[in-house]
């Protein structure tokens, strides 16, 4: 579980879980959520 990152998108929200911390982002629309999800996924995979 150490340094594990889980990124999930569901409707207008994105959940980012890193180790034992969870961050939830609420967006105005589904498309905004998908755009941010795509960006975050690319940033995570670069590391």
Buried (B, 14 or more C-beta within 10 A) or exposed (E): EEEEEEBEBEEBBBBBBEEEEEEEBEBEEEEBBBEBBEEBBEEEEEE
